[in-house]
Amino acid sequence: MSGIDIRGGGVVAVDTDALRAAADRYASERAELDDVCRRLRLEAARLSDLVDPTGDGAPGRVALIADHVDGVAARAAGLERRLRSLAAVYEFVELRAARAAAAAAGDEAVVERLDRTLDRLQHDDPLAGIAAAELEVAWDVRVLTTVAGPVTSGALPANAQATSILLMASLAGLGAGRVRHGERLRGSAEPVVVAPVGAVRRDGAPPHSLAAALGRIPPGADGARVRVERYAMPDGSRRFAVYVAGTRSGSIDGGAEPWDMRSNLQLYAGERSSSYDATLAALRDAGARPGDAAYVFGHSQGGMIADRVAMEGGFDTRLLVTAGSPTEAQAGPDTVSVQLRHRDDPVAALAVGASPGTVGAPGSVIVERLADPLLGPQDLTLAPHHLGAYIDTARELDGSPDPRVAGLTRVLGELDAAASVEVTEYGAVRGG
C-alpha cells in the first residue's frame, strides 16, 4: 500500500485573501526596516563627524549594519510584490472558473458581473492575466497526464490503450466528468420501485471515521443498493446519512437492475437514471425532506449519484464523500467535499483531472494514491477500483496527521449528538 497524497483542490488551492494579508505584513515590516535603516545611517553620519580617538571604525560598522538592514528591507519588498502578484493570478483563475460555471448554468447576470470584475483586474494587472492563462494551460496538461496514466500503466488491455487515450483526451477537452454548479440532469428516467431490504433497525450509531462510513455502502449481495440512516436530533430536527453502491450489472438494455451500465452512461452524459431516482425515493421513504441536513457517500456509480444528490437533491449537504467516482461535483461553500481517487483506477480517471477551481467548503480535500503498483492478473478485475481498496485509502486518511483530517472528523461528529438512529437499506427494480 503506497502513501496518500492530500491536496486542497485543482489549480486554485490557495486563499487569495491570506496571500494579500501576508503581503500586508511584509509591507508593514518593510516600512519598519526602512525606518531602522534611516536612523542607522543618521547615526553613522553623526559618528563620522566626531573625532574617533580609539580608531575602531565605529561609523563604518554602523554603515555596514545599515546596508544589511536595507538589503533585508529590499527582500521584504520583493516578497510583498510576489505575493500580491500570486494573489492576482489565482484570483483570475478562480473568477474564470466561476464565470464558466455561471455560463453553464445560464446565469447571465452573474456572467456580466464577473466579466466586469475580470476587465478591471486585467486593466490593473495585465501580466497577471497572462500568467493565469499559462497556469490554466499547465493544468490542462496535468489533466491529460492524469487521464492517460492508468491507461498506459497496464490497467487496461494494450490493444485498447490508444483508443482510450484519444477518448479520454476528448472528454477532457469537453469538460466531461465535472458536475458544475447549477447544472441539472436532463430528461426523465424509467419508472423504478424502491422497497426496504430486511427490517428497519432502530439501534444504529453514527460512523466515527471515513473508513467506517465507506464500509457502510451496501455490498449488494442481498439486493440492497442504498443505505439510509435517519438521525433524530435533540432539537427535533432530522439529519440523514445516505450510502450509495456502485455498478452491479454491465447490461445496457435497461433491464430490472437500476445499478447497471445504462445508468452509468446516462449519469456521465448528464441524464437522469433509474439509480439516481431510486436513491431519491429511498431518502423520501426514510423521511428526508428538502432542506434536511444530509451526509452523502458513494462509490463508483454511487459517487456520480452522490454528486447529483448533493448538487440538486434539495438537501443541506454538509459532507460529500466519493470513492472512485467518474465525476467531480463543484460543491458549494457549505459542503465539505472529500474525493478519494486512485491514480491507477481508470474509472476515477474519467473525472478528467478535476475542476480547475476550488471545490467545496474550506477543509475539502482530494486524496490520491497508487493502489496497486504491481502488474498482474488483478488488473483484469480493475482491483484499484474496488470498494475495499478505497476503504484502505480512507483508513490511511483517517490516520493522517494532516490538520484537515481533524476538520473532517468534526463534520462527521455532528451526528454524535443524535438521540436515536434509524437504519434502512433499500433495493430497487426498474420498471416496477
N, C-alpha and C positions, 0 to 999 in steps of 0.2 A: 504494500500500500504506500503510495507516494504522498508527500506533503501537500497541503492545500494552499491555494493562492486566494487571498481575500482582498477584494477591491471594492471601491465605492460606486462605480458606475462606468460610463463609456468615456468619451472624450472629456467631458466635464466631470471631474471627480474632485473639484476644489470649490471652496467657498470664496467667491469674489469679495464679499464683504470682509472676510478675515484677511485676505490679501491686502486690501486697502487699509484695514486697521493696522496691519503690520507696517505698511508703508508710512502711515502717520506716525508710528512710534519711531521709525528710523529718522523721519523728518525732525521730530522733536529732539532726538539725541544728536542729530547733526547740528541743530541750532545751538544746543548746549556746548558741543565741542568747538564750534566756531567761536563762541564767546570765550571759552577757556584759551583757545589759540590766540585770540586777540589780546587777552590780558597777559599771556606769556610773552608775546612779542613786545608789548609795552614795558614789561619788566626787564627784558633783555636790553631794550634801548636805554632804560634808566640806568642799568648797571654799567653799560658801556660808557656812559657819561661820567661815571665815578672813577676815582683813582683806585686801582686794584693793587694794593701793596703786596698781597700774597702771590699774585701772578698765577692763580689757579684756573683762570679762564672761565669764571662763572658766567659771564654774558654769553659766551659761545655755547656752553652746555644748556643754558635756558633756551637759546635759539634752536638747538637741536631737538629739545623736547617739544618746542612749538611746532617744528617741522613734522615730527612724528604725529602729534595730535591733528595737524592739518591733513596728513595722509589718512588717518582713521576717519576723519570727517568726510573726506572725499569718497572713501569706500562706502560709508553710510549713505551718502547722496546717491551713489551708483546703485546700491541695493534698493533704495527707495524708488528710483526710476524704473528698475526692472520689475519690481513688484507691481507698480501701477500699470506697467505695460502688460504684464501677465494677466492682471485683473481685467483689462480692457479686451484682451484676446479671448479669454474664456467667456466673458460676457457676450461677445459677438457670437460665439458658438452656441451658447445657451439660448440667446434670443432667436437665432436662426432655427434651432430645433423647435422652440416654442412656436415660431411662425409656421413651420411645416406642419405641426400638429393642428394649429388653428385652421390652416388652409384645408387640411384633410377633413376637418370637421365642418367646413363651410362657414366658419365664423368670420365674416368679412370685417366686422368692426374691430375684432382683435388683430386681424392681419394688418389693417390700416394703422392701428396704434403701434404695433411692433415695427412696421415699416418706417414710421416717423422716428421712432427711437433709434433704429439702425442707421437711418440717414444722419441723425445728429451725431451718433458715435463715429460714423465714417468721416464726417466733416471734422470732428475734433481730433481723431487719431487715424488717419488713412492707413498707416503701417500696421496697426492692429487688425484691421480688416483683412489685409493681405496675409498676415500671419495666421489668422483664424481659418482662412481658406486652405492654407497649406496644412494646417493641423487636421482639417476635415479630410483632405486627400490622404494623409497618413493614416487616418482612421479607416478609410475605405480599403487601403492596402492591408491593414490588420484584419479587417473583416474577411477578405478573400483568403488570407493566410489561415485564419481560424476555421473557415468553412472547408478549405482543402485539406487541412491537417488530418482528420480522421479518415478521409478518403484515401490519401496516399500512404497512410501508415499501415494499411493492410486490413482495416476494419471492414472494407467492402471487397468483394471479389475483384481481381485485377482487371478483368475484361469490362467491368462497369465503371472503372475509375475515371477515365477521360470524360465519358458522358455525364457522370455525376458532378465532376468539377464544373463543366460548362453549365449544367442545370443550376447548380448552387450559385455560381457566379451571376447567372441571370436573376435568380431570386434576390441576391444581394443588391443588384442594381435596381430592382423594382421595390426594394424595401420590404419584401415579404418576410414574415416572421415577427414583425413588430405590430403590436396592437396599440394604436395611437389613441391619445385622449380624445374622446368624443366620437370615436368610431363605434358603429353598431353592426351586429351580424345582420346579413341580408336574408330575405326570403323567409320561408316557413318550413319547419321540419315535419316529417311524417308523424302521425299520432303515436303516442307512447303511453304505456300503462306502467305505473310505479306501485310497488307493494313492499311492505316490510318483509325482511327475511329473518325468521325467528322471532322470539319475544322481545318486547321493549324492556330494556334494563334501566332500573332507576337507582343503581348503586355505582354509577360511573364516577370518575375522577379526572381532573384536567391533566394533560401531559406536562411534564416538567423539563423537557428538553426537545430540541428539534428532531433528534433521532427517534425519541419515543413517539412524537407526533407523526412522523412519516411511517412508523411501524403500525399505525392505526389505519392506514389506507387498506381497504379490503383486498385480500389476495385473490378473491374471485372464485375460489373452489366451490363455495356454497351458493354461488349465484349473486352474492352481494356486489354492488358496484359503487355505492355511496354510503358513507357512514356520517350520520348527523348527531352531534352532541348538543343538547339544549341545556343551557346554564341558567338556572333561576337565581338572580342576584338578590341580595338583602333589600335593595330599594324597590323591588318589584319589577325591575326591568329584566329583559331576556338577552342572552348572548348565545351565539351559535358557532360551533366549530364544524366544518364540513371537510371530509376527506374523500377525494375522488380518484378512482382507479384508472389505470392505463388500458390500452387496447387489449381486447380479449378475442378478437377474430380478425383474420385477414380478408374477410369477404368484402366485396364492394357492391353486392347485388341487393343490398337493403333488406337482409333477412331479419329474423327475430331479434338478434343481438344488436343493441344500440351501440355498444362499445366496439365497433368494427372499423375497417379501413375506410368505409364510406364516410363515417363520421369524421375520421381523421382528415380526409380530403376536403370535406365541407368546411370544417373549422379552420383549416390552414388557408383556405381560399376566402375566408371571411363570411361564410354562410352558416345559417342555423343548422344544428344537428340534433338528432334524437337524444344523443347522450347529454348534450347541454340542457335540453328541455327536461330530460329526466332528472337531472341534478336540481334544477329549479323546483320541479314538482316535489322532490324529496324534501327540500328545505321548507316548502309551503306546508307539506303534510306534517312536518315536525313542529310547525307553529311559527316559522320565521316570517316576518313581515317587512315591507320596505322600511328602511331606516334602522333596523335592528343591527347591533354590532356583530360582525362576522370575522372569523379567523379561518382562512381558506388554504387548504393543502391539496396538491395534486401531483401525480406522476405521469409523464408521457402525455397521452391524450388527456388525462386528468389535469395536467398542467395547463393545457390550452383551455380546458373548461374552467379551471380556477381563475385564469387570467380574465376570461369573459365575465364570470360571476363577479369578480372584483370591479371590473370596469363598467358593467351595465346591468348588474343584477339588482341595483337599487338599495344595497345594504351599506352600512357604515363599516367598510372593510378596514380593520385595524392591522391585520397581518396577512400577507400573501406569500406563501412558500411553494415554489415549484421545483421539481426534480426531473431533469431530462426533458424539459418541455421544448417543443419545436417553435414556440413563440415566446416573446417577452412583452409583458404589458407595461406601458408607460404609466405606471401607477401615480396617483396624485400625492400631494404633500402630506396627507394624513394617513397614508398606508405604508407601513414598513414592508419593503419588498426583499425577499430572500430567494435568490436564484442559485440552484445547485447545478453545475454543468461539468461533464467530463470531457476533456479535450479529445478523447478517442471514442466519443459517442456520436455517431453520425446523425442521430435524431436530434440531439441538442444542438448540433451544428446548423440545423435548419433555422435556428433563431438568427442566423447570419450575422453573428458578431455583436449583437445587442444595439441598443439605442445610442446615438452619438451624444445625447444629453443625459442629465441626471434623471434617475428613476426612483420614485418613492420618497418617503419621508427621510429625514436625517437618520443615519444609522442603517439604512438599507445597504445590502451587500450582494455582490456576485461572488460565488465560491466555486473555484475550479480546481481540478487535479487530473492527472493521468491515472485512470482507474486500473488499467491492465496493460502495462508496458511491454509484456512478452507476447509474441505472436504464437498462436496455437489454435487447436480446434474450437476453443471457446469463442473465437472471433466469429465463427459461423452463426452463433446464437446471440450475437450482439451483447456479450456479457457486460460491457461497461454501461449499457443502458438499463440493466436490471434494477429493480427497486432495491434489492438487497445491497447492491454496490453503492447506491445513493444514500442508503441508511448508514453505511460505513462512512461516507463523506460527511454526513450530518453529525455523526459521532465525533469525527475529528474537529468539526467546527465547534461543537459543544465544549470540547476540551481545550480550545484555543485560548491563549492569553489576550487575544485581540480585544480591546476595550468595547468594541461594538457588539461582541457576543453578550456582554452583560446587559446591553440595551435590549437585545432580542429576548433574553430571558425575562426581563421586566415586562415586556409586552405579553409574553405567554403567562406571566404571573398575574396578569389582570383577572384571570379566570379562577385563581385560587380562592377568592372571596365568595364563590358561589355557595348558596345554601343547599342546592341539590343539582345533580347532573343526570339527565335522562338520555340514554343512548339508543339509537335506532339505526339498523342497517337496512338498505333498500336494494332490491333488484328491479330490473326493468325489462319490458318486452316491447319491441317496436311493432306497431300495427295492431296492438290490442291482443 
